Amino acid sequence: MNRRRLLLAAAAGFVGAGAGVWQTLGPALPSAQLSLAAVRERLLATREQALAYSGAWSLSELWQHLAQSIEFSMQGFPELKPAWFRGSIGPAAFAVFGARGAMRHGLDEPIPSAPALQAGEAEAQAFNRLITALDQFVAWQGPLQPHFAYGALDKQEYALAHALHVLDHWRLMSAA
């Protein structure tokens, strides 16, 4: 096979895979719901409600996981995917998520090498940690650390990544 055919076949495969991912993401949310302010408001609106999370974690563990993700964007992730991944597959996936306005990821996968989620931590304490992390991120003026999979993101891109992350987990949330 000559080089041109190989490149065309690879490009066709990439486009086909991207189209498949696009379809599995489900309906996109309006951009107004993809801001951190909207996510924070949505979270605070549920503060007095009894919620159930149908994922593998307790609600407290979920809040801790989401807080960790936001905190690590400022402090640095404990483990990064290889540079080749953060320079190719990771940014491509983020571009699809961002363009689509929806994310799908393993909802029971911890952040690589992150401290273990504390099963016994009070739900209210974990929720407050998440709100604090959101507020700290919005106020953050320092450099942002590379995302463990997506690589270098600016503040606007990170805000979108955090909103998409919270909202992807949100699909497993219901009134208790």
ROLOKOL-301726 format. One line per field, with one value per residue: residue number from 1; residue in one letter; x, y, z of N, C-alpha, C in turn. Coordinates in steps of 0.02 Angstrom, whole numbers. Layout:
resi c(NUM, ...)
resn c(a, ...)
n.xx c(X, ...)
n.yy c(Y, ...)
n.zz c(Z, ...)
ca.xx c(X, ...)
ca.yy c(Y, ...)
ca.zz c(Z, ...)
c.xx c(X, ...)
c.yy c(Y, ...)
c.zz c(Z, ...)
***
This chain:
resi c(1, 2, 3, 4, 5, 6, 7, 8, 9, 10, 11, 12, 13, 14, 15, 16, 17, 18, 19, 20, 21, 22, 23, 24, 25, 26, 27, 28, 29, 30, 31, 32, 33, 34, 35, 36, 37, 38, 39, 40, 41, 42, 43, 44, 45, 46, 47, 48, 49, 50, 51, 52, 53, 54, 55, 56, 57, 58, 59, 60, 61, 62, 63, 64, 65, 66, 67, 68, 69, 70, 71, 72, 73, 74, 75, 76, 77, 78, 79, 80, 81, 82, 83, 84, 85, 86, 87, 88, 89, 90, 91, 92, 93, 94, 95, 96, 97, 98, 99, 100, 101, 102, 103, 104, 105, 106, 107, 108, 109, 110, 111, 112, 113, 114, 115, 116, 117, 118, 119, 120, 121, 122, 123, 124, 125, 126, 127, 128, 129, 130, 131, 132, 133, 134, 135, 136, 137, 138, 139, 140, 141, 142, 143, 144, 145, 146, 147, 148, 149, 150, 151, 152, 153, 154, 155, 156, 157, 158, 159, 160, 161, 162, 163, 164, 165, 166, 167, 168, 169, 170, 171, 172, 173, 174, 175, 176)
resn c(m, n, r, r, r, l, l, l, a, a, a, a, g, f, v, g, a, g, a, g, v, w, q, t, l, g, p, a, l, p, s, a, q, l, s, l, a, a, v, r, e, r, l, l, a, t, r, e, q, a, l, a, y, s, g, a, w, s, l, s, e, l, w, q, h, l, a, q, s, i, e, f, s, m, q, g, f, p, e, l, k, p, a, w, f, r, g, s, i, g, p, a, a, f, a, v, f, g, a, r, g, a, m, r, h, g, l, d, e, p, i, p, s, a, p, a, l, q, a, g, e, a, e, a, q, a, f, n, r, l, i, t, a, l, d, q, f, v, a, w, q, g, p, l, q, p, h, f, a, y, g, a, l, d, k, q, e, y, a, l, a, h, a, l, h, v, l, d, h, w, r, l, m, s, a, a)
n.xx c(44, 29, 97, 6, -121, -123, -122, -246, -333, -310, -355, -490, -530, -510, -603, -720, -720, -727, -854, -932, -908, -961, -1098, -1127, -1122, -1240, -1375, -1326, -1294, -1366, -1260, -1264, -1283, -1163, -1070, -962, -1024, -1159, -1157, -1118, -1227, -1327, -1284, -1291, -1427, -1473, -1435, -1517, -1592, -1633, -1525, -1486, -1356, -1321, -1204, -1046, -993, -1021, -1123, -1047, -917, -921, -932, -807, -721, -751, -711, -574, -531, -546, -464, -339, -316, -264, -162, -88, -92, -77, -27, 15, -46, 52, 162, 142, 8, -57, -32, -102, -218, -288, -311, -385, -499, -550, -579, -684, -779, -796, -842, -959, -1025, -1046, -994, -928, -869, -777, -871, -842, -709, -567, -464, -305, -185, -231, -268, -353, -531, -631, -733, -803, -817, -914, -1059, -1100, -982, -898, -971, -961, -824, -815, -887, -805, -687, -731, -755, -625, -558, -620, -576, -441, -280, -157, -39, -108, -111, -57, -187, -220, -251, -293, -194, -111, -217, -308, -382, -517, -542, -517, -620, -731, -701, -712, -848, -911, -868, -928, -1063, -1072, -1063, -1178, -1284, -1311, -1377, -1515, -1672, -1687)
n.yy c(-59, 110, 263, 372, 309, 243, 352, 410, 306, 300, 429, 418, 319, 387, 493, 418, 355, 468, 516, 413, 425, 553, 528, 446, 530, 590, 710, 879, 1004, 1167, 1309, 1401, 1324, 1266, 1338, 1375, 1450, 1421, 1285, 1287, 1355, 1262, 1155, 1214, 1234, 1110, 1084, 1072, 964, 790, 682, 552, 451, 353, 293, 206, 259, 337, 482, 575, 533, 558, 700, 729, 677, 760, 882, 856, 850, 982, 1050, 993, 1049, 1170, 1142, 1037, 880, 717, 615, 602, 564, 486, 596, 589, 550, 657, 750, 715, 609, 644, 791, 787, 714, 802, 910, 860, 837, 969, 1035, 967, 989, 903, 767, 604, 487, 365, 338, 288, 290, 332, 480, 462, 404, 488, 542, 423, 415, 463, 361, 379, 515, 656, 698, 833, 902, 860, 912, 1049, 1063, 1043, 1156, 1257, 1228, 1256, 1395, 1439, 1406, 1492, 1616, 1602, 1657, 1614, 1507, 1375, 1199, 1061, 959, 791, 707, 785, 878, 1037, 1167, 1318, 1443, 1462, 1347, 1249, 1281, 1244, 1107, 1067, 1097, 1011, 890, 885, 888, 771, 672, 709, 654, 534, 564, 581, 622, 575)
n.zz c(0, -42, 24, 18, 9, 131, 221, 185, 220, 358, 394, 358, 447, 568, 556, 548, 674, 755, 718, 768, 906, 925, 905, 1015, 1122, 1153, 1176, 1158, 1281, 1307, 1281, 1385, 1498, 1515, 1585, 1725, 1822, 1801, 1829, 1963, 2019, 1991, 2070, 2199, 2207, 2235, 2361, 2477, 2445, 2445, 2371, 2255, 2194, 2060, 2024, 2052, 2167, 2328, 2362, 2433, 2399, 2262, 2261, 2316, 2217, 2108, 2161, 2179, 2045, 2002, 2094, 2061, 1937, 1968, 2060, 2008, 1929, 2002, 1922, 1752, 1589, 1457, 1362, 1223, 1218, 1282, 1187, 1076, 1066, 1186, 1177, 1059, 1096, 1193, 1111, 1035, 1137, 1183, 1066, 1047, 1164, 1267, 1370, 1387, 1496, 1593, 1729, 1852, 1870, 1958, 1971, 1900, 2014, 2115, 2284, 2386, 2383, 2519, 2601, 2719, 2736, 2777, 2686, 2672, 2702, 2597, 2489, 2516, 2499, 2361, 2312, 2362, 2291, 2160, 2174, 2207, 2089, 1996, 2045, 2029, 1986, 1953, 1864, 1766, 1781, 1677, 1610, 1655, 1549, 1438, 1419, 1402, 1450, 1434, 1542, 1508, 1432, 1529, 1619, 1543, 1530, 1666, 1691, 1597, 1650, 1780, 1739, 1663, 1762, 1826, 1757, 1816, 1929, 2040, 2117, 2286)
ca.xx c(0, 72, 90, -56, -178, -119, -145, -318, -367, -305, -399, -558, -542, -515, -667, -773, -720, -753, -927, -962, -905, -1009, -1166, -1137, -1121, -1308, -1391, -1283, -1327, -1357, -1197, -1275, -1278, -1095, -1025, -952, -1075, -1221, -1147, -1118, -1296, -1364, -1264, -1318, -1500, -1488, -1406, -1566, -1630, -1603, -1505, -1458, -1310, -1324, -1138, -1013, -973, -1072, -1128, -989, -859, -928, -913, -734, -691, -758, -668, -505, -517, -539, -404, -279, -303, -224, -104, -53, -117, -24, 1, -5, -39, 114, 161, 112, -64, -79, -22, -140, -284, -321, -338, -437, -560, -576, -607, -750, -823, -810, -883, -1024, -1058, -1062, -937, -940, -807, -789, -897, -818, -637, -535, -410, -245, -141, -261, -282, -415, -591, -646, -803, -834, -822, -983, -1081, -1100, -912, -874, -1005, -930, -758, -826, -905, -744, -642, -758, -743, -553, -540, -644, -534, -371, -242, -93, -36, -145, -69, -84, -236, -185, -263, -302, -134, -116, -281, -311, -433, -583, -547, -523, -687, -775, -687, -741, -921, -930, -855, -982, -1126, -1072, -1082, -1245, -1334, -1326, -1406, -1588, -1700, -1689)
ca.yy c(0, 169, 309, 412, 266, 231, 413, 417, 256, 322, 486, 393, 286, 438, 527, 370, 348, 531, 518, 366, 456, 608, 501, 416, 581, 610, 779, 931, 1053, 1236, 1336, 1436, 1275, 1241, 1383, 1356, 1485, 1383, 1222, 1304, 1370, 1198, 1118, 1246, 1224, 1042, 1077, 1051, 907, 724, 658, 485, 445, 282, 268, 160, 296, 373, 552, 608, 516, 595, 770, 730, 665, 821, 933, 839, 868, 1055, 1067, 972, 1094, 1225, 1116, 986, 812, 674, 573, 624, 516, 501, 657, 577, 548, 726, 790, 689, 581, 684, 853, 771, 697, 864, 951, 831, 852, 1041, 1052, 935, 1015, 845, 723, 537, 457, 313, 374, 258, 288, 387, 516, 422, 418, 536, 512, 384, 448, 443, 337, 403, 588, 681, 724, 907, 923, 849, 960, 1115, 1061, 1053, 1226, 1295, 1217, 1296, 1466, 1451, 1404, 1554, 1670, 1584, 1700, 1582, 1463, 1313, 1140, 1019, 907, 727, 675, 834, 919, 1108, 1200, 1385, 1447, 1452, 1276, 1212, 1293, 1200, 1038, 1055, 1096, 949, 835, 884, 871, 700, 635, 729, 612, 478, 594, 584, 638, 515)
ca.zz c(0, -43, 81, 10, 27, 203, 254, 173, 260, 427, 402, 355, 511, 621, 547, 566, 747, 783, 708, 815, 973, 923, 913, 1081, 1174, 1170, 1159, 1187, 1324, 1284, 1306, 1449, 1552, 1517, 1622, 1794, 1861, 1796, 1865, 2035, 2036, 1990, 2129, 2259, 2207, 2261, 2428, 2527, 2420, 2453, 2306, 2249, 2139, 2042, 2006, 2099, 2227, 2367, 2343, 2462, 2358, 2199, 2272, 2326, 2152, 2067, 2192, 2162, 1976, 1998, 2132, 2024, 1881, 1995, 2098, 1969, 1936, 2029, 1869, 1686, 1535, 1420, 1323, 1158, 1227, 1296, 1127, 1018, 1082, 1238, 1150, 1008, 1133, 1223, 1057, 1019, 1194, 1183, 1008, 1056, 1225, 1309, 1383, 1414, 1521, 1643, 1787, 1914, 1868, 1995, 1938, 1911, 2072, 2162, 2350, 2388, 2406, 2588, 2605, 2780, 2740, 2777, 2621, 2673, 2700, 2529, 2447, 2528, 2467, 2289, 2301, 2375, 2234, 2105, 2188, 2202, 2019, 1964, 2069, 2018, 1941, 1940, 1806, 1770, 1769, 1623, 1626, 1651, 1484, 1384, 1412, 1421, 1438, 1463, 1594, 1477, 1415, 1592, 1645, 1504, 1550, 1732, 1684, 1564, 1697, 1829, 1707, 1643, 1822, 1845, 1725, 1861, 1989, 2042, 2183, 2328)
c.xx c(46, 54, 24, -117, -180, -144, -220, -358, -367, -352, -472, -577, -552, -582, -725, -777, -748, -828, -962, -963, -957, -1080, -1178, -1140, -1191, -1318, -1345, -1324, -1318, -1294, -1205, -1269, -1207, -1045, -1017, -1004, -1140, -1216, -1150, -1190, -1338, -1347, -1296, -1394, -1520, -1466, -1455, -1608, -1594, -1589, -1479, -1412, -1306, -1257, -1109, -995, -1033, -1073, -1068, -926, -861, -906, -837, -698, -693, -715, -595, -487, -505, -476, -340, -265, -261, -159, -60, -81, -61, 9, -28, -1, 26, 106, 129, 36, -92, -69, -62, -211, -321, -350, -393, -503, -592, -609, -676, -800, -844, -855, -954, -1062, -1081, -1000, -963, -873, -825, -809, -877, -742, -608, -483, -346, -201, -168, -269, -350, -473, -610, -720, -839, -841, -895, -999, -1078, -1029, -884, -906, -974, -860, -765, -842, -844, -695, -666, -742, -668, -530, -560, -599, -460, -338, -175, -95, -78, -100, -99, -135, -203, -196, -265, -241, -147, -184, -277, -371, -503, -593, -555, -593, -737, -764, -718, -818, -944, -921, -911, -1047, -1129, -1091, -1155, -1299, -1352, -1358, -1482, -1610, -1705, -1759)
c.yy c(62, 216, 349, 371, 254, 292, 423, 367, 275, 381, 464, 358, 335, 474, 481, 361, 410, 537, 471, 395, 512, 584, 474, 468, 603, 684, 828, 977, 1123, 1265, 1372, 1388, 1248, 1287, 1357, 1390, 1446, 1316, 1234, 1317, 1307, 1157, 1147, 1238, 1156, 1033, 1050, 991, 842, 697, 587, 486, 371, 254, 225, 194, 321, 445, 591, 595, 552, 667, 776, 723, 728, 877, 919, 863, 943, 1078, 1051, 1017, 1154, 1200, 1069, 917, 766, 630, 598, 565, 533, 563, 647, 577, 619, 772, 768, 668, 623, 749, 841, 754, 759, 908, 926, 847, 925, 1061, 1025, 964, 958, 801, 656, 509, 405, 346, 343, 252, 347, 421, 477, 449, 470, 502, 477, 427, 420, 425, 366, 478, 610, 712, 800, 934, 916, 898, 1029, 1118, 1073, 1126, 1271, 1289, 1257, 1370, 1483, 1451, 1469, 1613, 1660, 1630, 1669, 1539, 1400, 1255, 1098, 969, 840, 692, 726, 877, 991, 1136, 1270, 1387, 1434, 1378, 1233, 1221, 1249, 1128, 1021, 1052, 1031, 889, 829, 860, 800, 657, 649, 684, 550, 501, 592, 604, 572, 503)
c.zz c(0, 14, 78, 30, 102, 241, 245, 215, 334, 440, 402, 421, 568, 617, 567, 641, 780, 775, 756, 885, 977, 936, 983, 1137, 1195, 1155, 1195, 1230, 1294, 1317, 1372, 1508, 1561, 1552, 1693, 1839, 1860, 1833, 1940, 2058, 2039, 2052, 2192, 2264, 2235, 2333, 2480, 2504, 2438, 2384, 2310, 2188, 2122, 2018, 2061, 2166, 2265, 2343, 2372, 2420, 2291, 2208, 2280, 2259, 2109, 2095, 2175, 2092, 1969, 2035, 2093, 1965, 1904, 2027, 2057, 1982, 1960, 1975, 1802, 1638, 1497, 1376, 1255, 1162, 1237, 1236, 1067, 1038, 1133, 1211, 1098, 1043, 1164, 1170, 1037, 1075, 1193, 1126, 1017, 1116, 1270, 1314, 1405, 1434, 1572, 1709, 1854, 1915, 1907, 1952, 1952, 1968, 2120, 2230, 2349, 2413, 2474, 2596, 2666, 2786, 2734, 2709, 2618, 2668, 2629, 2480, 2454, 2497, 2392, 2273, 2311, 2317, 2173, 2114, 2182, 2129, 1984, 1983, 2052, 1967, 1921, 1878, 1819, 1750, 1712, 1648, 1615, 1584, 1427, 1372, 1433, 1401, 1467, 1511, 1566, 1459, 1477, 1622, 1609, 1524, 1618, 1728, 1651, 1610, 1748, 1797, 1681, 1703, 1840, 1814, 1766, 1927, 1983, 2112, 2223, 2355)
***
